[in-house]
Amino acid sequence: MHKSKLELYEEVLSVLVDQSLSVDNIAFLCNIDCRTAAELLDFLEKNRLVENNHSYIKILYSLTERGEAVYKTLTKTKRLNKLKESIKTKKETKPTLPLSQNRTKEPDQKPSLNHHKKSEEPIQCETQH
């Protein structure tokens, strides 16, 4: 399935969360070609979400504070949407109890826990001597 640009940006941000990586490493981890990775990084850099750091041989990319904040917001939103969907699914599949056809009590009355009629005479308890 083809990923949207937003999904690709999110994936690039996710691989950079705790590390600085080269374009090659980012492309490999995101399973995209190097040209696409470079284009995504260029956009993210222009929007101050990633920064490049020149190493001895390679240019390494890392998240900026703004990039970390955006990534955290995206992941929280994603989790909330999944939670919302699971709640919606559970509500749809929630079993319901059938209503009794032979109702003897009015709907307003609470069911009584006392099944015996009260007698006028006190109850005598037998005691052993």
C-alpha positions as CSV (number, residue, x, y, z in Angstrom):
1,M,0.0,0.0,0.0
2,H,1.2,3.5,-0.9
3,K,2.0,5.8,2.1
4,S,0.8,9.3,2.1
5,K,3.2,12.2,2.5
6,L,2.1,12.8,6.0
7,E,2.8,9.1,6.9
8,L,6.3,9.4,5.3
9,Y,7.1,12.6,7.2
10,E,5.9,10.9,10.4
11,E,8.0,7.9,9.7
12,V,11.1,10.0,9.1
13,L,10.5,11.9,12.4
14,S,10.1,8.6,14.2
15,V,13.4,7.1,13.1
16,L,15.1,10.3,14.2
17,V,13.6,10.4,17.7
18,D,16.7,9.4,19.7
19,Q,19.4,9.4,17.1
20,S,21.1,11.3,14.3
21,L,21.2,9.5,11.0
22,S,22.4,10.0,7.5
23,V,20.1,10.1,4.4
24,D,21.1,6.5,3.6
25,N,20.2,5.2,7.0
26,I,16.9,7.1,7.0
27,A,16.0,5.8,3.6
28,F,16.9,2.2,4.7
29,L,14.9,2.4,7.9
30,C,11.9,4.0,6.2
31,N,12.1,1.6,3.3
32,I,12.2,4.4,0.7
33,D,14.8,5.4,-1.9
34,C,17.5,8.0,-1.0
35,R,16.1,10.7,-3.3
36,T,12.7,10.5,-1.6
37,A,14.4,10.6,1.8
38,A,16.4,13.7,0.7
39,E,13.2,15.4,-0.5
40,L,11.4,14.7,2.8
41,L,14.3,15.9,4.8
42,D,14.6,19.1,2.8
43,F,10.9,19.8,3.5
44,L,11.3,19.0,7.2
45,E,14.4,21.1,7.5
46,K,12.7,24.1,5.8
47,N,10.0,23.8,8.4
48,R,12.5,23.6,11.2
49,L,11.5,20.1,12.3
50,V,15.0,18.6,11.6
51,E,18.5,20.0,11.4
52,N,21.6,18.7,9.7
53,N,24.8,18.3,11.5
54,H,28.0,18.0,9.6
55,S,30.1,15.0,10.7
56,Y,33.6,14.2,9.5
57,I,32.3,12.4,6.4
58,K,28.5,12.5,6.3
59,I,25.7,14.9,7.0
60,L,23.6,13.6,9.9
61,Y,20.0,14.7,10.5
62,S,18.4,15.0,13.9
63,L,15.1,16.3,15.3
64,T,14.8,19.9,16.6
65,E,12.7,20.7,19.6
66,R,10.0,21.7,17.3
67,G,10.3,18.4,15.4
68,E,10.0,16.4,18.7
69,A,6.9,18.3,19.7
70,V,5.3,17.7,16.3
71,Y,6.2,14.0,16.4
72,K,4.7,13.7,20.0
73,T,1.5,15.4,18.9
74,L,1.2,13.2,15.8
75,T,1.6,10.0,17.9
76,K,-0.8,11.1,20.6
77,T,-3.4,12.0,17.9
78,K,-2.9,8.6,16.4
79,R,-3.3,6.8,19.7
80,L,-6.5,8.8,20.5
81,N,-8.0,8.0,17.1
82,K,-7.3,4.3,17.7
83,L,-8.8,4.5,21.1
84,K,-11.9,6.3,19.7
85,E,-12.3,3.6,17.1
86,S,-12.0,0.7,19.6
87,I,-14.6,2.4,21.9
88,K,-16.9,2.9,18.9
89,T,-16.4,-0.8,17.9
90,K,-17.1,-2.0,21.5
91,K,-20.3,0.0,21.7
92,E,-21.5,-1.5,18.4
93,T,-20.8,-5.0,19.6
94,K,-22.1,-4.6,23.2
95,P,-24.6,-7.4,23.9
96,T,-28.0,-6.3,25.2
97,L,-30.3,-8.1,27.5
98,P,-33.7,-8.9,26.2
99,L,-36.6,-7.2,27.9
100,S,-38.9,-9.6,29.8
101,Q,-42.3,-10.0,28.1
102,N,-44.1,-10.8,31.4
103,R,-43.5,-7.8,33.5
104,T,-45.5,-7.8,36.7
105,K,-44.2,-4.6,38.2
106,E,-44.5,-1.0,37.0
107,P,-41.4,0.4,35.4
108,D,-41.0,3.0,38.2
109,Q,-41.0,0.4,41.0
110,K,-37.7,-1.1,42.2
111,P,-37.7,-4.8,42.5
112,S,-38.1,-6.0,46.1
113,L,-35.5,-8.2,47.8
114,N,-38.1,-9.5,50.3
115,H,-39.9,-12.3,48.6
116,H,-42.1,-13.2,51.6
117,K,-45.2,-11.3,52.7
118,K,-44.8,-9.7,56.1
119,S,-47.0,-11.4,58.7
120,E,-48.7,-9.7,61.5
121,E,-47.3,-12.2,64.1
122,P,-43.7,-12.2,65.2
123,I,-41.6,-15.0,64.0
124,Q,-40.7,-17.5,66.8
125,C,-37.2,-19.0,66.7
126,E,-36.7,-22.4,68.1
127,T,-33.9,-22.6,70.6
128,Q,-32.2,-25.7,71.8
129,H,-31.7,-26.3,75.5
